Amino acid sequence: PEETRGMVGPKGGKAGGELSSFFVKLPAKIMDLEINQSLLQSYIQEIKQHYDETLHDVQEELKAVQASLEGVGAGAQLAVLNLTERVAALQHQAAALDRAHKDAQ
């Protein structure tokens, strides 16, 4: 360009030559940045999909564990009820034996 003709650039070369070199390299740099952005976006999408799948699997496992614990809880309640009934029956038998022992004396 007319305005830069004869001016010395920062590296000792002609300013016009450096500017034209800059503008020649600029589209390639922009293309590289666009490619990098596209690759990064694809990577982020893959990572998000992986995390979503992993989270879904963990949620399913948690549901299974909860269901299992509910079953264990129900079984434990039944066992406690059975033991309570047995203790009550044993107490009744002990009281009957105690009465029988007193009556025998």
Helices and strands as residue ranges (DSSP letters): H 15-104
